């Protein structure tokens, strides 16, 4: 009922969407081209390229007319620790029919969250824990009855029902939940005391090829610099290729496919493989603050309430070379998002101050696990209880106008009701999220705010393009994931069609302006959403 009332109240917002100040295509092109140029070396946090990146974003925020967003400062320090593994030993599984040795990069990758100079695991019992999920509310526990303290756990990526093509199932069927994401799996393994946690990479349920794992998990790795140096985490966290896992299981006298199928059934019991695991490496440790960048358009009558736009400025820096090119430029991901942030700032300033303040946050270290947004959410400049909601942008549409607008993780918050009139004003429809198995809702910076109660829109153009329809749109998305995502080929292209991005940004503008000008609005989560209780407690405290 509340959703229906909201929709009726917002019918008038279609007109405001039509009066959006022009989104500057020149800004979109220029910011994207500059930030993704080789001069910025892939924008890896805590590298010399960071200072250049942050300075450019501050320059563009100033030029747009924003004010410094952190007590007169443009930045927020984010304490980071950089860990670079060296002398990585092969993963060795012994005690079976024949030893299995897996080589670094080609067969496996290895890392650690622990801030220690050396990591070594030896003679560790190996246990297959299925999907590695502990979900009491679903009556599901892959660790039930099994003590894995000091042992090595082998884990499947995604959820147990990922092959269900609908959204029906204990873990929302084809839609990946938080339980399917790799950060959760490592976190849960550590809670159970595992010495090492190794995820099996399989392209379809992971939703990206091995090359993405290889580029993301080699070279310097970042984590927040916190008390305790993360010594509560597993000593080794890493991945191995599915073909490698099949060799390991065969050595143990087990059939990988049979056990993987068994893991899909509720009540699955972890299976000791009768093998011993060994691996290790040295670490080079560097502590250094990275920076979030924040600008604000102060509100006129309710300046202590905030609407938030966010996008991440970082990418992978120098990565595995392809045809001699070792710079992962991150043009689409996410120089386009920062370009959108700047273009929206220009548009909102041109329209003049709203009743509430509008903040523009460029966060660091998204590619390292949403670290910059996580730090801001846990140490907010503006209290989350006074943060109305907002929009996160991660990869804008450069494939042309789309007929549909898709909400990631649909069915969670009233932000969805608020955005619908702006979508309709463009003659577009709300589409069904493609590739639900990719778990997009849990993979970008809005999730850091969601976990702490703030509803943020994660939505954009779907695959149904005006020119070419769903066939063209799907082909473009798949081509990007296969050939450019997290690879050196993600470079600026002068032939990109920005018309779809402009339409999406018009929707983001209208939604943000509505939230900032209508002080009666405090969008909440639907009662079924896992974040509702946090929002209710925050708002009760704020009142």
PEURNOR-V871960 format. One record per backbone hydrogen bond with DSSP energy under -1.0 kcal/mol. NH is the residue of the N-H (numbers start at 0). CO is the residue of the C=O. Records with the same first field share a line. If there is no record, write none. Layout:
NH->CO, CO
This chain:
4->0
5->1
6->2
7->3
8->4
9->5
10->7
12->9
13->10
16->12
17->13
19->16
27->23
28->24
29->25
30->26
31->27
32->28
33->29
34->30
35->31
36->33
39->36
40->37
42->39
46->43
49->46
52->48
53->49
54->50
55->51
56->52
57->53
58->54
59->55
60->56
61->57
62->58
63->59
64->61
65->60
66->295
68->293
69->72
72->69
75->291
77->289
79->287
80->222
81->285
82->220
83->283
85->281
88->279
90->101
91->277
92->99
93->275
96->250
99->92
101->90
104->107
105->103
106->102
107->102
108->238
110->236
114->228
115->113
118->280
120->278
123->276
125->274
126->151
127->270
128->153
131->128
134->139
137->134
138->135
139->134
141->132
143->140
145->142
149->192
150->147
151->124
152->195
153->126
154->197
155->129
157->179
161->158
163->160
171->168
173->165
174->171
175->435
179->176
180->177
184->180
185->181
186->182
187->183
188->184
189->185
190->186
191->187
192->189
193->188
194->150
195->150
196->235
197->152
198->237
199->154
200->239
205->201
206->202
211->208
213->209
214->210
215->211
216->212
220->82
222->80
224->78
225->223
228->225
230->227
232->229
234->194
235->194
236->110
237->196
238->108
239->198
240->106
241->200
244->240
245->241
246->242
247->243
248->244
249->245
250->246
251->247
252->249
253->248
258->254
259->255
260->256
261->257
262->258
263->260
264->261
267->264
270->127
272->125
275->93
276->123
277->91
278->120
280->118
281->85
282->116
283->83
285->81
287->79
289->77
291->75
292->361
293->73
294->359
295->66
296->357
299->353
301->354
304->301
305->385
306->356
307->388
308->358
309->390
310->360
312->362
314->42
316->41
318->325
321->324
324->321
327->316
328->326
330->489
334->329
335->330
337->333
338->334
339->335
340->336
341->337
342->338
343->339
344->340
345->341
346->342
347->343
348->344
349->345
350->346
355->515
356->304
357->296
358->306
359->294
360->308
361->292
362->310
368->365
369->365
370->364
371->363
373->369
374->370
375->371
376->372
377->373
378->374
385->382
386->383
387->305
389->454
390->307
391->456
392->309
399->496
402->463
404->428
405->459
407->457
413->523
415->412
417->413
418->414
422->418
423->419
424->420
425->422
426->423
427->422
428->402
430->404
437->434
438->435
441->438
442->439
446->443
447->444
449->445
450->446
452->449
453->448
456->389
459->405
461->403
464->462, 468
465->400
468->464
471->467
472->468
473->469
474->470
475->471
476->472
477->473
478->474
479->475
480->476
481->477
482->478
483->479
484->479
486->483
489->486
490->488
495->492
496->397
501->497
502->498
503->499
504->500
505->501
506->502
507->503
508->504
509->505
510->506
511->507
512->508
513->509
514->510
515->511
516->512
517->513
518->516
520->517
525->411
528->525
531->528
534->530
535->531
536->532
537->533
538->534
539->535
540->536
541->537
542->538
